[in-house]
Amino acid sequence: PQLPLVLGGHSMGSFIALGTAEQHGDALSGLVMCASDYHPGAYYRLMSLPILFERMRRGKRNPSPLIHKLTFGTWATQVPDPTTDFDWLSSNAEEVKRYIDDPLCGFDCSTETWVQLVTAMRRIQSISGLSELPENLPVLLLGGEQDPMSDNGKGMMALEKVLHAMEQPLTTHFWPEGRHEILNDHCRDEVHQAITEWLGSL
């Protein structure tokens, strides 16, 4: 009971962690968001249009090739000389192969999952949602500047700017060559060290 409780999440998990901290942040000693992103509400309203259309067209439980093309398919083309559809995850070819070979990785989400995610993101990343974070909750933001999911780090830097404007206690580390899976990229040791040092400061 005396140990600090820190909640961390990567990618979609970072959005869930942020939403949880907004609702239950008083129970936390820190929040870690890795490979995250940020957009204003208008972006999610626009993004919801094709997703809602695809849910109506394909059904709630089925994936959508169009949504895949707009997300994972687009990210796959935004790294130099890709040899697989998942090189955007890491510049470490061995880690990419492990991901591809794992039957639990790489599946397409249902249209309903996308609808719920975008709906939640619009609320979680709103100013009213972010204002629910406890004002003294330390936040650690980590990411790679070659991450296509966050527009090569721009989305994470936008989140940094918003949290800084709200005077949230914030520590950031961005790796210039890091892609989406910075915990499984060539910068992993530096990432682990940054997390360890930050946890030790709580």
Secondary structure, DSSP 4 states (H G I P E B T S, - for coil): --S--EEEEETHHHHHHHHHHHHHGGG-SEEEEES-----HHHHHHHHHHHHHHHHHH-TTS--HHHHIIIIIHHHTSSSS-SSTTTTT-S-HHHHHHHHH-TTSSPPPPHHHHHHHHHHHHHHTSHHHHTTS-TT--EEEEEETT-GGGTTTHHHHHHHHHHHHTT--EEEEEETT--S-GGGSTTHHHHHHHHHHHHHT-
